[in-house]
């Protein structure tokens, strides 16, 4: 794996409906989910292993995702995705998989 792939990572800020809280998770890999177009897959989570500063929220996330290989987040819960690194290139989705159909709405009648 090249150096850029090892140094860059993604910071995902999302709403956790189970805890009713906004959470931040760091991961090395992010891509389209196999569950469908309304999900994003995160893997290779990154947690701060510093023993000097203890962050209770990060410790809770580390414990919660200890045995999780991949996380599939609904795009409706994601607030931001940031690529962090020396030369961030942004998130690039390979293909557009959404099939959006706009149905005509009800006719609005004007008062005469």
C-alpha positions, 0 to 999 in steps of 0.5 A: 500500500502506498504512503498516501493510503496509509497517512490519509484517513476519513473523519465521519461525523454522524448521528447515532440514533441508538444513543441520540447523539452526534458521534465522530469516527475515523476510518482508513477506508470508506466506499459504497456499501453493498447494502444499497445506494443509501448506505456508506461502508466504513472499515479499518477504524482508527482510535487514539492509543495515547495513554496520556489523554483519556477521551471517554467518548473515544474509549466507548467507541473503541470498545463498541467497534472492537470486533466490528469489521465493517460499519454500514451507515445510512447516508441520512445519518451522516452529517459530514465526511472529511478526508484528512491527510497531507493532500486531501483529494475528497470523496470520489464515488465510482458510479451513480447508482441512484434511480430517482423518479419524480412523480407529479404532485397533486394539482393545486387549484387557485381560488377564483 
